[in-house]
Amino acid sequence: MERKHPDPQAVREENRKLRYLKFLVDLALQEIRAGRYTHEEATRVVENVRAQALKLFPGRETAFEVIYRPRFQRAIAETFCLH
């Protein structure tokens, strides 16, 4: 059986979207940890990042919930002393 090689342009686009999502997540985490938001605002920021992630990667809700949601929950819990 012959293997199909992925389209190099599609791979580059996927990598670009992943880098952008990583940037958004890192920036949001940094801002939350810096105390720039109220608890309510921080929660909205997480939902906004999630919405952007789903625009970049439609149908990948589970990936966001498994990979990024725990990081955001941890940052919010540490920032607002919710342990």
Secondary structure, DSSP 8 states (H G I E B T S, - for coil): -------HHHHHHHHHHHHHHHHHHHHHHHHHHTT-S-HHHHHHHHHHHHHHHHHHSTT-HHHHHHHTHHHHHHHHHHHTT--
